[in-house]
């Protein structure tokens, strides 16, 4: 997996990465009819933990899903502001998870 350079991250980088690493179908299969409720709850908890600087134990696929989901609906969130600091943090977490799962 090739991650964008987080030091110079742009929304174009996020767009390309999320398009190339879409794991949503896996979660739709996993959650079935509960997909929308589970996805929103999972994402909301993740965003809350990020804002409260809480640690997480998410897998690589979970982080990829959350990045994609946030990119898809994040612009509609109450705390929308500049999303790049959050995406930079998520990419750092993806890098760590990828390294842990592939070492």
N, C-alpha and C positions, 0 to 999 in steps of 0.2 A: 504494500500500500504506500503510495506516494502522497505525503501530506504537503499542503502549501506552506510557504515560509510565513510563519506567524508574525515575524517582525514587520513585514510589509503586506500584511493580509488585507485583501479587498473583498468587497461583496461579490465580485466576479469569481474570485478564488473559491468562496463558499458555495456559490451557485454550481460551479463545475464539480467541486468535490461531492456535494450532496447528490448531484445527478449521477455521478459515477459510482457512488457507494450507498445506494438506496436499499436498506434492509427492511423497509416497511412491509413488503409482502410476507416476510417471516413472522412479523408480529401480528399481522392480520390473521395468519393461519394459527398462530399460537393462541390468540385471544378470541378468535371467532366473532360471534355476534356482540361480544363485550368490547370489541376493539376500540370504539370511539371513547367510551367511558374510561377504559383502562389507559389508553394513550393520553388522554387529557389529565388524568390523575397522576400518572407517572411523570409527565412533563411538568405539571404544577409542583409536585414534590421536589423534582430536580432543580427547578428554578428557585424555589424557596431555599433549598439547601445551599445553592450557589450564593444567593444574596446574604445568607447567614454564615457563609464561610464554613459550612459543615463538611466533614469528610464523606466520601462515598466509596462503595465497593462495587461499582458497576463494571460489567463486562465490556469488551470491545464492541460487540453488536448492540448492546444497550446504549452505549455512548453514540454510536453511529445513528441509531434510531432517534435519539434525543436531539442530536444536531439537525437531522433532517426535519423532524417534527417542529422544532423551534424555528427553523428557516421557513417552513411552510406557513406557520401560524403566528410566529413571533411578532410580526408587524402589527398584529391585531391585539397584542397584549397591552395591559394597562401601563406597564413600565417600559414602554418600547424604547425610548432614548436611542443612543448609539449602540448597536448590537455587537460591534467588532471586539470590544474587550471580552465580552462573554464568549464569542466564538474563538478568540485566541485561547482562552482558558480551556474550552472544550477540546480544541485541537491538541493542547498540551496533555490533557487527560487521555485522549485517543492515542497519542504517541506512547505514553506510559503503559497503557493497557495492551497495545499492540506488541510492545517490547516484552511485557510480562507473559503474554499468551504465546509468543513465538520464540521464546528463549529456551 
